[in-house]
Amino acid sequence: MWHIRVDLNRDVDGRDLLEWQLGDSPNPFSSSDLADWEANYGTVVSLSASSAAVPEPTSLALLCLGGLLAQRLFGSATTFTA
């Protein structure tokens, strides 16, 4: 499927048709590339399990990061009294 190489987003959508219209398919303006797009419109190419496993940051790590940022921004603020 040529759409994987064209816009690298793993789905067949209108953007892939635009790429074909602009001549950015392997065989620019060919009816075979257009037929490939029509046959696969709306599909999503899945990733393999090894490449799809991306560790997400834990809530605790995000909470700590937010606390450090808040301390950095608001911890050094001083109030002046007249």
PDB file of N, CA, C and O in Angstrom:
ATOM      1  N   MET A   1       0.838  -1.170   0.000  1.00  0.00           N
ATOM      2  CA  MET A   1       0.000   0.000   0.000  1.00  0.00           C
ATOM      3  C   MET A   1       0.887   1.238   0.000  1.00  0.00           C
ATOM      4  O   MET A   1       1.678   1.428   0.924  1.00  0.00           O
ATOM      5  N   TRP A   2       0.773   2.044  -0.975  1.00  0.00           N
ATOM      6  CA  TRP A   2       1.657   3.190  -1.115  1.00  0.00           C
ATOM      7  C   TRP A   2       1.389   4.291  -0.117  1.00  0.00           C
ATOM      8  O   TRP A   2       2.265   5.128   0.099  1.00  0.00           O
ATOM      9  N   HIS A   3       0.211   4.336   0.509  1.00  0.00           N
ATOM     10  CA  HIS A   3      -0.100   5.428   1.431  1.00  0.00           C
ATOM     11  C   HIS A   3       0.802   5.442   2.661  1.00  0.00           C
ATOM     12  O   HIS A   3       0.993   6.496   3.267  1.00  0.00           O
ATOM     13  N   ILE A   4       1.351   4.310   3.034  1.00  0.00           N
ATOM     14  CA  ILE A   4       2.232   4.260   4.198  1.00  0.00           C
ATOM     15  C   ILE A   4       3.499   5.052   3.910  1.00  0.00           C
ATOM     16  O   ILE A   4       4.017   5.737   4.792  1.00  0.00           O
ATOM     17  N   ARG A   5       3.990   4.965   2.709  1.00  0.00           N
ATOM     18  CA  ARG A   5       5.208   5.685   2.346  1.00  0.00           C
ATOM     19  C   ARG A   5       4.938   7.152   2.069  1.00  0.00           C
ATOM     20  O   ARG A   5       5.850   7.971   2.181  1.00  0.00           O
ATOM     21  N   VAL A   6       3.713   7.507   1.712  1.00  0.00           N
ATOM     22  CA  VAL A   6       3.431   8.879   1.295  1.00  0.00           C
ATOM     23  C   VAL A   6       3.314   9.823   2.484  1.00  0.00           C
ATOM     24  O   VAL A   6       4.137  10.729   2.620  1.00  0.00           O
ATOM     25  N   ASP A   7       2.325   9.642   3.344  1.00  0.00           N
ATOM     26  CA  ASP A   7       2.168  10.604   4.431  1.00  0.00           C
ATOM     27  C   ASP A   7       2.480  10.041   5.811  1.00  0.00           C
ATOM     28  O   ASP A   7       2.383  10.768   6.799  1.00  0.00           O
ATOM     29  N   LEU A   8       2.847   8.785   5.904  1.00  0.00           N
ATOM     30  CA  LEU A   8       3.368   8.159   7.119  1.00  0.00           C
ATOM     31  C   LEU A   8       2.432   8.210   8.321  1.00  0.00           C
ATOM     32  O   LEU A   8       2.913   8.173   9.454  1.00  0.00           O
ATOM     33  N   ASN A   9       1.116   8.294   8.124  1.00  0.00           N
ATOM     34  CA  ASN A   9       0.226   8.331   9.278  1.00  0.00           C
ATOM     35  C   ASN A   9      -0.583   7.052   9.451  1.00  0.00           C
ATOM     36  O   ASN A   9      -1.452   7.004  10.322  1.00  0.00           O
ATOM     37  N   ARG A  10      -0.332   6.013   8.656  1.00  0.00           N
ATOM     38  CA  ARG A  10      -0.886   4.678   8.789  1.00  0.00           C
ATOM     39  C   ARG A  10      -2.374   4.567   8.499  1.00  0.00           C
ATOM     40  O   ARG A  10      -2.944   3.500   8.731  1.00  0.00           O
ATOM     41  N   ASP A  11      -3.032   5.600   8.009  1.00  0.00           N
ATOM     42  CA  ASP A  11      -4.431   5.455   7.632  1.00  0.00           C
ATOM     43  C   ASP A  11      -4.641   5.929   6.202  1.00  0.00           C
ATOM     44  O   ASP A  11      -3.877   6.741   5.680  1.00  0.00           O
ATOM     45  N   VAL A  12      -5.686   5.409   5.582  1.00  0.00           N
ATOM     46  CA  VAL A  12      -5.995   5.775   4.201  1.00  0.00           C
ATOM     47  C   VAL A  12      -7.159   6.756   4.265  1.00  0.00           C
ATOM     48  O   VAL A  12      -8.279   6.388   4.622  1.00  0.00           O
ATOM     49  N   ASP A  13      -6.880   8.008   3.915  1.00  0.00           N
ATOM     50  CA  ASP A  13      -7.891   9.039   4.026  1.00  0.00           C
ATOM     51  C   ASP A  13      -7.775  10.040   2.882  1.00  0.00           C
ATOM     52  O   ASP A  13      -7.079   9.800   1.896  1.00  0.00           O
ATOM     53  N   GLY A  14      -8.460  11.152   3.032  1.00  0.00           N
ATOM     54  CA  GLY A  14      -8.463  12.183   2.001  1.00  0.00           C
ATOM     55  C   GLY A  14      -7.103  12.786   1.757  1.00  0.00           C
ATOM     56  O   GLY A  14      -6.809  13.225   0.645  1.00  0.00           O
ATOM     57  N   ARG A  15      -6.265  12.817   2.781  1.00  0.00           N
ATOM     58  CA  ARG A  15      -4.912  13.355   2.597  1.00  0.00           C
ATOM     59  C   ARG A  15      -4.118  12.511   1.605  1.00  0.00           C
ATOM     60  O   ARG A  15      -3.333  13.036   0.815  1.00  0.00           O
ATOM     61  N   ASP A  16      -4.332  11.196   1.655  1.00  0.00           N
ATOM     62  CA  ASP A  16      -3.654  10.325   0.699  1.00  0.00           C
ATOM     63  C   ASP A  16      -4.140  10.589  -0.721  1.00  0.00           C
ATOM     64  O   ASP A  16      -3.359  10.531  -1.670  1.00  0.00           O
ATOM     65  N   LEU A  17      -5.434  10.878  -0.864  1.00  0.00           N
ATOM     66  CA  LEU A  17      -5.955  11.227  -2.190  1.00  0.00           C
ATOM     67  C   LEU A  17      -5.314  12.524  -2.687  1.00  0.00           C
ATOM     68  O   LEU A  17      -4.960  12.643  -3.860  1.00  0.00           O
ATOM     69  N   LEU A  18      -5.170  13.492  -1.782  1.00  0.00           N
ATOM     70  CA  LEU A  18      -4.517  14.746  -2.159  1.00  0.00           C
ATOM     71  C   LEU A  18      -3.081  14.504  -2.610  1.00  0.00           C
ATOM     72  O   LEU A  18      -2.621  15.092  -3.589  1.00  0.00           O
ATOM     73  N   GLU A  19      -2.377  13.636  -1.887  1.00  0.00           N
ATOM     74  CA  GLU A  19      -1.008  13.310  -2.291  1.00  0.00           C
ATOM     75  C   GLU A  19      -0.986  12.713  -3.695  1.00  0.00           C
ATOM     76  O   GLU A  19      -0.104  13.026  -4.495  1.00  0.00           O
ATOM     77  N   TRP A  20      -1.969  11.843  -3.993  1.00  0.00           N
ATOM     78  CA  TRP A  20      -2.047  11.260  -5.333  1.00  0.00           C
ATOM     79  C   TRP A  20      -2.319  12.352  -6.360  1.00  0.00           C
ATOM     80  O   TRP A  20      -1.712  12.365  -7.431  1.00  0.00           O
ATOM     81  N   GLN A  21      -3.241  13.279  -6.033  1.00  0.00           N
ATOM     82  CA  GLN A  21      -3.577  14.362  -6.964  1.00  0.00           C
ATOM     83  C   GLN A  21      -2.389  15.278  -7.230  1.00  0.00           C
ATOM     84  O   GLN A  21      -2.275  15.858  -8.310  1.00  0.00           O
ATOM     85  N   LEU A  22      -1.510  15.405  -6.245  1.00  0.00           N
ATOM     86  CA  LEU A  22      -0.318  16.234  -6.412  1.00  0.00           C
ATOM     87  C   LEU A  22       0.832  15.488  -7.091  1.00  0.00           C
ATOM     88  O   LEU A  22       1.876  16.074  -7.379  1.00  0.00           O
ATOM     89  N   GLY A  23       0.635  14.196  -7.343  1.00  0.00           N
ATOM     90  CA  GLY A  23       1.664  13.393  -8.007  1.00  0.00           C
ATOM     91  C   GLY A  23       2.710  12.849  -7.063  1.00  0.00           C
ATOM     92  O   GLY A  23       3.824  12.538  -7.482  1.00  0.00           O
ATOM     93  N   ASP A  24       2.364  12.729  -5.780  1.00  0.00           N
ATOM     94  CA  ASP A  24       3.323  12.239  -4.794  1.00  0.00           C
ATOM     95  C   ASP A  24       3.155  10.766  -4.466  1.00  0.00           C
ATOM     96  O   ASP A  24       3.527  10.334  -3.375  1.00  0.00           O
ATOM     97  N   SER A  25       2.613   9.999  -5.370  1.00  0.00           N
ATOM     98  CA  SER A  25       2.507   8.555  -5.165  1.00  0.00           C
ATOM     99  C   SER A  25       3.644   7.883  -5.930  1.00  0.00           C
ATOM    100  O   SER A  25       4.289   8.525  -6.759  1.00  0.00           O
ATOM    101  N   PRO A  26       3.899   6.598  -5.664  1.00  0.00           N
ATOM    102  CA  PRO A  26       5.003   5.922  -6.365  1.00  0.00           C
ATOM    103  C   PRO A  26       4.893   5.988  -7.891  1.00  0.00           C
ATOM    104  O   PRO A  26       5.903   6.116  -8.584  1.00  0.00           O
ATOM    105  N   ASN A  27       3.670   5.903  -8.407  1.00  0.00           N
ATOM    106  CA  ASN A  27       3.449   6.032  -9.852  1.00  0.00           C
ATOM    107  C   ASN A  27       2.547   7.244 -10.052  1.00  0.00           C
ATOM    108  O   ASN A  27       1.327   7.094 -10.114  1.00  0.00           O
ATOM    109  N   PRO A  28       3.122   8.441 -10.154  1.00  0.00           N
ATOM    110  CA  PRO A  28       2.316   9.660 -10.169  1.00  0.00           C
ATOM    111  C   PRO A  28       1.168   9.613 -11.177  1.00  0.00           C
ATOM    112  O   PRO A  28       1.352   9.275 -12.346  1.00  0.00           O
ATOM    113  N   PHE A  29      -0.023   9.964 -10.684  1.00  0.00           N
ATOM    114  CA  PHE A  29      -1.255  10.083 -11.476  1.00  0.00           C
ATOM    115  C   PHE A  29      -1.693   8.774 -12.131  1.00  0.00           C
ATOM    116  O   PHE A  29      -2.458   8.792 -13.095  1.00  0.00           O
ATOM    117  N   SER A  30      -1.218   7.646 -11.622  1.00  0.00           N
ATOM    118  CA  SER A  30      -1.581   6.368 -12.239  1.00  0.00           C
ATOM    119  C   SER A  30      -2.931   5.891 -11.725  1.00  0.00           C
ATOM    120  O   SER A  30      -3.305   6.153 -10.582  1.00  0.00           O
ATOM    121  N   SER A  31      -3.643   5.199 -12.572  1.00  0.00           N
ATOM    122  CA  SER A  31      -4.942   4.654 -12.179  1.00  0.00           C
ATOM    123  C   SER A  31      -4.768   3.508 -11.174  1.00  0.00           C
ATOM    124  O   SER A  31      -5.674   3.238 -10.386  1.00  0.00           O
ATOM    125  N   SER A  32      -3.624   2.842 -11.194  1.00  0.00           N
ATOM    126  CA  SER A  32      -3.408   1.760 -10.228  1.00  0.00           C
ATOM    127  C   SER A  32      -3.265   2.303  -8.806  1.00  0.00           C
ATOM    128  O   SER A  32      -3.774   1.699  -7.861  1.00  0.00           O
ATOM    129  N   ASP A  33      -2.576   3.440  -8.644  1.00  0.00           N
ATOM    130  CA  ASP A  33      -2.468   4.053  -7.321  1.00  0.00           C
ATOM    131  C   ASP A  33      -3.820   4.571  -6.846  1.00  0.00           C
ATOM    132  O   ASP A  33      -4.143   4.461  -5.663  1.00  0.00           O
ATOM    133  N   LEU A  34      -4.614   5.134  -7.754  1.00  0.00           N
ATOM    134  CA  LEU A  34      -5.945   5.600  -7.399  1.00  0.00           C
ATOM    135  C   LEU A  34      -6.833   4.421  -6.996  1.00  0.00           C
ATOM    136  O   LEU A  34      -7.600   4.522  -6.038  1.00  0.00           O
ATOM    137  N   ALA A  35      -6.733   3.326  -7.710  1.00  0.00           N
ATOM    138  CA  ALA A  35      -7.512   2.136  -7.381  1.00  0.00           C
ATOM    139  C   ALA A  35      -7.075   1.572  -6.029  1.00  0.00           C
ATOM    140  O   ALA A  35      -7.907   1.098  -5.255  1.00  0.00           O
ATOM    141  N   ASP A  36      -5.791   1.621  -5.747  1.00  0.00           N
ATOM    142  CA  ASP A  36      -5.283   1.180  -4.448  1.00  0.00           C
ATOM    143  C   ASP A  36      -5.871   2.044  -3.333  1.00  0.00           C
ATOM    144  O   ASP A  36      -6.286   1.521  -2.299  1.00  0.00           O
ATOM    145  N   TRP A  37      -5.910   3.362  -3.536  1.00  0.00           N
ATOM    146  CA  TRP A  37      -6.499   4.260  -2.546  1.00  0.00           C
ATOM    147  C   TRP A  37      -7.986   3.942  -2.347  1.00  0.00           C
ATOM    148  O   TRP A  37      -8.456   3.861  -1.212  1.00  0.00           O
ATOM    149  N   GLU A  38      -8.728   3.761  -3.453  1.00  0.00           N
ATOM    150  CA  GLU A  38     -10.159   3.472  -3.361  1.00  0.00           C
ATOM    151  C   GLU A  38     -10.421   2.154  -2.630  1.00  0.00           C
ATOM    152  O   GLU A  38     -11.358   2.059  -1.837  1.00  0.00           O
ATOM    153  N   ALA A  39      -9.610   1.158  -2.890  1.00  0.00           N
ATOM    154  CA  ALA A  39      -9.810  -0.154  -2.267  1.00  0.00           C
ATOM    155  C   ALA A  39      -9.505  -0.129  -0.775  1.00  0.00           C
ATOM    156  O   ALA A  39     -10.075  -0.915  -0.018  1.00  0.00           O
ATOM    157  N   ASN A  40      -8.621   0.757  -0.341  1.00  0.00           N
ATOM    158  CA  ASN A  40      -8.194   0.771   1.053  1.00  0.00           C
ATOM    159  C   ASN A  40      -8.690   1.980   1.834  1.00  0.00           C
ATOM    160  O   ASN A  40      -8.293   2.159   2.986  1.00  0.00           O
ATOM    161  N   TYR A  41      -9.543   2.816   1.248  1.00  0.00           N
ATOM    162  CA  TYR A  41     -10.033   4.015   1.919  1.00  0.00           C
ATOM    163  C   TYR A  41     -10.697   3.662   3.251  1.00  0.00           C
ATOM    164  O   TYR A  41     -11.551   2.778   3.308  1.00  0.00           O
ATOM    165  N   GLY A  42     -10.305   4.349   4.309  1.00  0.00           N
ATOM    166  CA  GLY A  42     -10.887   4.129   5.624  1.00  0.00           C
ATOM    167  C   GLY A  42     -10.193   3.086   6.467  1.00  0.00           C
ATOM    168  O   GLY A  42     -10.573   2.885   7.620  1.00  0.00           O
ATOM    169  N   THR A  43      -9.187   2.413   5.933  1.00  0.00           N
ATOM    170  CA  THR A  43      -8.489   1.398   6.720  1.00  0.00           C
ATOM    171  C   THR A  43      -7.314   2.025   7.457  1.00  0.00           C
ATOM    172  O   THR A  43      -6.804   3.078   7.074  1.00  0.00           O
ATOM    173  N   VAL A  44      -6.906   1.358   8.510  1.00  0.00           N
ATOM    174  CA  VAL A  44      -5.760   1.786   9.299  1.00  0.00           C
ATOM    175  C   VAL A  44      -4.796   0.617   9.363  1.00  0.00           C
ATOM    176  O   VAL A  44      -5.199  -0.501   9.681  1.00  0.00           O
ATOM    177  N   VAL A  45      -3.545   0.856   9.068  1.00  0.00           N
ATOM    178  CA  VAL A  45      -2.524  -0.178   9.117  1.00  0.00           C
ATOM    179  C   VAL A  45      -2.037  -0.277  10.552  1.00  0.00           C
ATOM    180  O   VAL A  45      -1.554   0.707  11.111  1.00  0.00           O
ATOM    181  N   SER A  46      -2.159  -1.455  11.158  1.00  0.00           N
ATOM    182  CA  SER A  46      -1.748  -1.623  12.551  1.00  0.00           C
ATOM    183  C   SER A  46      -0.244  -1.802  12.652  1.00  0.00           C
ATOM    184  O   SER A  46       0.411  -2.283  11.727  1.00  0.00           O
ATOM    185  N   LEU A  47       0.280  -1.405  13.792  1.00  0.00           N
ATOM    186  CA  LEU A  47       1.694  -1.591  14.070  1.00  0.00           C
ATOM    187  C   LEU A  47       1.896  -2.955  14.701  1.00  0.00           C
ATOM    188  O   LEU A  47       0.958  -3.550  15.232  1.00  0.00           O
ATOM    189  N   SER A  48       3.114  -3.444  14.641  1.00  0.00           N
ATOM    190  CA  SER A  48       3.400  -4.701  15.327  1.00  0.00           C
ATOM    191  C   SER A  48       3.424  -4.448  16.835  1.00  0.00           C
ATOM    192  O   SER A  48       3.595  -3.310  17.271  1.00  0.00           O
ATOM    193  N   ALA A  49       3.259  -5.480  17.612  1.00  0.00           N
ATOM    194  CA  ALA A  49       3.189  -5.329  19.065  1.00  0.00           C
ATOM    195  C   ALA A  49       4.470  -4.742  19.646  1.00  0.00           C
ATOM    196  O   ALA A  49       4.418  -3.988  20.618  1.00  0.00           O
ATOM    197  N   SER A  50       5.605  -5.075  19.073  1.00  0.00           N
ATOM    198  CA  SER A  50       6.863  -4.582  19.623  1.00  0.00           C
ATOM    199  C   SER A  50       7.040  -3.091  19.385  1.00  0.00           C
ATOM    200  O   SER A  50       7.604  -2.406  20.238  1.00  0.00           O
ATOM    201  N   SER A  51       6.585  -2.572  18.268  1.00  0.00           N
ATOM    202  CA  SER A  51       6.762  -1.154  18.005  1.00  0.00           C
ATOM    203  C   SER A  51       5.636  -0.324  18.588  1.00  0.00           C
ATOM    204  O   SER A  51       5.784   0.891  18.723  1.00  0.00           O
ATOM    205  N   ALA A  52       4.510  -0.941  18.939  1.00  0.00           N
ATOM    206  CA  ALA A  52       3.386  -0.195  19.484  1.00  0.00           C
ATOM    207  C   ALA A  52       3.488  -0.017  20.991  1.00  0.00           C
ATOM    208  O   ALA A  52       2.782   0.821  21.553  1.00  0.00           O
ATOM    209  N   ALA A  53       4.342  -0.777  21.658  1.00  0.00           N
ATOM    210  CA  ALA A  53       4.450  -0.691  23.110  1.00  0.00           C
ATOM    211  C   ALA A  53       5.311   0.506  23.485  1.00  0.00           C
ATOM    212  O   ALA A  53       6.540   0.438  23.460  1.00  0.00           O
ATOM    213  N   VAL A  54       4.643   1.609  23.835  1.00  0.00           N
ATOM    214  CA  VAL A  54       5.344   2.813  24.249  1.00  0.00           C
ATOM    215  C   VAL A  54       4.981   3.076  25.695  1.00  0.00           C
ATOM    216  O   VAL A  54       3.806   3.272  26.006  1.00  0.00           O
ATOM    217  N   PRO A  55       5.945   3.087  26.574  1.00  0.00           N
ATOM    218  CA  PRO A  55       5.610   3.330  27.978  1.00  0.00           C
ATOM    219  C   PRO A  55       5.119   4.754  28.175  1.00  0.00           C
ATOM    220  O   PRO A  55       5.714   5.705  27.667  1.00  0.00           O
ATOM    221  N   GLU A  56       4.025   4.890  28.920  1.00  0.00           N
ATOM    222  CA  GLU A  56       3.456   6.195  29.213  1.00  0.00           C
ATOM    223  C   GLU A  56       3.946   6.648  30.586  1.00  0.00           C
ATOM    224  O   GLU A  56       4.186   5.819  31.464  1.00  0.00           O
ATOM    225  N   PRO A  57       4.095   7.949  30.774  1.00  0.00           N
ATOM    226  CA  PRO A  57       4.512   8.421  32.094  1.00  0.00           C
ATOM    227  C   PRO A  57       3.412   8.136  33.116  1.00  0.00           C
ATOM    228  O   PRO A  57       2.224   8.216  32.806  1.00  0.00           O
ATOM    229  N   THR A  58       3.815   7.813  34.303  1.00  0.00           N
ATOM    230  CA  THR A  58       2.836   7.493  35.340  1.00  0.00           C
ATOM    231  C   THR A  58       2.263   8.772  35.924  1.00  0.00           C
ATOM    232  O   THR A  58       2.838   9.851  35.778  1.00  0.00           O
ATOM    233  N   SER A  59       1.133   8.638  36.581  1.00  0.00           N
ATOM    234  CA  SER A  59       0.485   9.801  37.198  1.00  0.00           C
ATOM    235  C   SER A  59       1.378  10.426  38.254  1.00  0.00           C
ATOM    236  O   SER A  59       1.429  11.649  38.381  1.00  0.00           O
ATOM    237  N   LEU A  60       2.083   9.598  39.013  1.00  0.00           N
ATOM    238  CA  LEU A  60       2.966  10.114  40.051  1.00  0.00           C
ATOM    239  C   LEU A  60       4.083  10.967  39.452  1.00  0.00           C
ATOM    240  O   LEU A  60       4.404  12.031  39.980  1.00  0.00           O
ATOM    241  N   ALA A  61       4.670  10.505  38.361  1.00  0.00           N
ATOM    242  CA  ALA A  61       5.740  11.275  37.728  1.00  0.00           C
ATOM    243  C   ALA A  61       5.206  12.609  37.215  1.00  0.00           C
ATOM    244  O   ALA A  61       5.877  13.632  37.350  1.00  0.00           O
ATOM    245  N   LEU A  62       4.015  12.613  36.631  1.00  0.00           N
ATOM    246  CA  LEU A  62       3.429  13.866  36.158  1.00  0.00           C
ATOM    247  C   LEU A  62       3.085  14.793  37.318  1.00  0.00           C
ATOM    248  O   LEU A  62       3.261  16.007  37.215  1.00  0.00           O
ATOM    249  N   LEU A  63       2.600  14.234  38.410  1.00  0.00           N
ATOM    250  CA  LEU A  63       2.284  15.033  39.585  1.00  0.00           C
ATOM    251  C   LEU A  63       3.548  15.675  40.153  1.00  0.00           C
ATOM    252  O   LEU A  63       3.538  16.855  40.503  1.00  0.00           O
ATOM    253  N   CYS A  64       4.622  14.920  40.244  1.00  0.00           N
ATOM    254  CA  CYS A  64       5.894  15.463  40.732  1.00  0.00           C
ATOM    255  C   CYS A  64       6.412  16.568  39.815  1.00  0.00           C
ATOM    256  O   CYS A  64       6.877  17.606  40.285  1.00  0.00           O
ATOM    257  N   LEU A  65       6.333  16.347  38.546  1.00  0.00           N
ATOM    258  CA  LEU A  65       6.777  17.354  37.586  1.00  0.00           C
ATOM    259  C   LEU A  65       5.955  18.626  37.713  1.00  0.00           C
ATOM    260  O   LEU A  65       6.500  19.729  37.672  1.00  0.00           O
ATOM    261  N   GLY A  66       4.643  18.474  37.869  1.00  0.00           N
ATOM    262  CA  GLY A  66       3.776  19.635  38.052  1.00  0.00           C
ATOM    263  C   GLY A  66       4.086  20.376  39.340  1.00  0.00           C
ATOM    264  O   GLY A  66       4.073  21.606  39.370  1.00  0.00           O
ATOM    265  N   GLY A  67       4.367  19.624  40.417  1.00  0.00           N
ATOM    266  CA  GLY A  67       4.732  20.247  41.684  1.00  0.00           C
ATOM    267  C   GLY A  67       6.031  21.026  41.584  1.00  0.00           C
ATOM    268  O   GLY A  67       6.130  22.141  42.098  1.00  0.00           O
ATOM    269  N   LEU A  68       7.014  20.457  40.936  1.00  0.00           N
ATOM    270  CA  LEU A  68       8.287  21.167  40.751  1.00  0.00           C
ATOM    271  C   LEU A  68       8.118  22.425  39.916  1.00  0.00           C
ATOM    272  O   LEU A  68       8.731  23.453  40.203  1.00  0.00           O
ATOM    273  N   LEU A  69       7.295  22.345  38.893  1.00  0.00           N
ATOM    274  CA  LEU A  69       7.045  23.513  38.053  1.00  0.00           C
ATOM    275  C   LEU A  69       6.319  24.599  38.837  1.00  0.00           C
ATOM    276  O   LEU A  69       6.655  25.778  38.724  1.00  0.00           O
ATOM    277  N   ALA A  70       5.328  24.209  39.628  1.00  0.00           N
ATOM    278  CA  ALA A  70       4.592  25.180  40.444  1.00  0.00           C
ATOM    279  C   ALA A  70       5.516  25.823  41.471  1.00  0.00           C
ATOM    280  O   ALA A  70       5.438  27.030  41.700  1.00  0.00           O
ATOM    281  N   GLN A  71       6.392  25.031  42.095  1.00  0.00           N
ATOM    282  CA  GLN A  71       7.330  25.573  43.066  1.00  0.00           C
ATOM    283  C   GLN A  71       8.276  26.554  42.402  1.00  0.00           C
ATOM    284  O   GLN A  71       8.614  27.595  42.967  1.00  0.00           O
ATOM    285  N   ARG A  72       8.695  26.210  41.206  1.00  0.00           N
ATOM    286  CA  ARG A  72       9.626  27.082  40.479  1.00  0.00           C
ATOM    287  C   ARG A  72       8.954  28.398  40.100  1.00  0.00           C
ATOM    288  O   ARG A  72       9.566  29.462  40.196  1.00  0.00           O
ATOM    289  N   LEU A  73       7.702  28.327  39.672  1.00  0.00           N
ATOM    290  CA  LEU A  73       7.011  29.541  39.234  1.00  0.00           C
ATOM    291  C   LEU A  73       6.507  30.390  40.395  1.00  0.00           C
ATOM    292  O   LEU A  73       6.641  31.613  40.365  1.00  0.00           O
ATOM    293  N   PHE A  74       5.936  29.766  41.407  1.00  0.00           N
ATOM    294  CA  PHE A  74       5.281  30.517  42.469  1.00  0.00           C
ATOM    295  C   PHE A  74       6.052  30.535  43.786  1.00  0.00           C
ATOM    296  O   PHE A  74       5.732  31.329  44.671  1.00  0.00           O
ATOM    297  N   GLY A  75       7.039  29.694  43.931  1.00  0.00           N
ATOM    298  CA  GLY A  75       7.790  29.609  45.177  1.00  0.00           C
ATOM    299  C   GLY A  75       8.708  30.803  45.405  1.00  0.00           C
ATOM    300  O   GLY A  75       8.977  31.157  46.553  1.00  0.00           O
ATOM    301  N   SER A  76       9.186  31.421  44.355  1.00  0.00           N
ATOM    302  CA  SER A  76      10.113  32.534  44.522  1.00  0.00           C
ATOM    303  C   SER A  76       9.408  33.875  44.498  1.00  0.00           C
ATOM    304  O   SER A  76      10.065  34.912  44.583  1.00  0.00           O
ATOM    305  N   ALA A  77       8.088  33.883  44.384  1.00  0.00           N
ATOM    306  CA  ALA A  77       7.348  35.135  44.355  1.00  0.00           C
ATOM    307  C   ALA A  77       7.352  35.747  45.754  1.00  0.00           C
ATOM    308  O   ALA A  77       7.120  35.058  46.747  1.00  0.00           O
ATOM    309  N   THR A  78       7.612  37.015  45.814  1.00  0.00           N
ATOM    310  CA  THR A  78       7.603  37.723  47.099  1.00  0.00           C
ATOM    311  C   THR A  78       6.506  38.757  47.071  1.00  0.00           C
ATOM    312  O   THR A  78       6.179  39.299  46.015  1.00  0.00           O
ATOM    313  N   THR A  79       5.939  39.031  48.220  1.00  0.00           N
ATOM    314  CA  THR A  79       4.933  40.074  48.319  1.00  0.00           C
ATOM    315  C   THR A  79       5.530  41.275  49.009  1.00  0.00           C
ATOM    316  O   THR A  79       6.289  41.139  49.968  1.00  0.00           O
ATOM    317  N   PHE A  80       5.197  42.416  48.535  1.00  0.00           N
ATOM    318  CA  PHE A  80       5.705  43.660  49.104  1.00  0.00           C
ATOM    319  C   PHE A  80       4.589  44.311  49.894  1.00  0.00           C
ATOM    320  O   PHE A  80       3.446  44.371  49.440  1.00  0.00           O
ATOM    321  N   THR A  81       4.924  44.798  51.081  1.00  0.00           N
ATOM    322  CA  THR A  81       3.953  45.530  51.886  1.00  0.00           C
ATOM    323  C   THR A  81       4.444  46.966  52.067  1.00  0.00           C
ATOM    324  O   THR A  81       5.645  47.217  52.165  1.00  0.00           O
ATOM    325  N   ALA A  82       3.538  47.858  52.109  1.00  0.00           N
ATOM    326  CA  ALA A  82       3.902  49.262  52.232  1.00  0.00           C
ATOM    327  C   ALA A  82       3.945  49.724  53.664  1.00  0.00           C
ATOM    328  O   ALA A  82       4.239  50.890  53.928  1.00  0.00           O
TER     329      ALA A  82
END
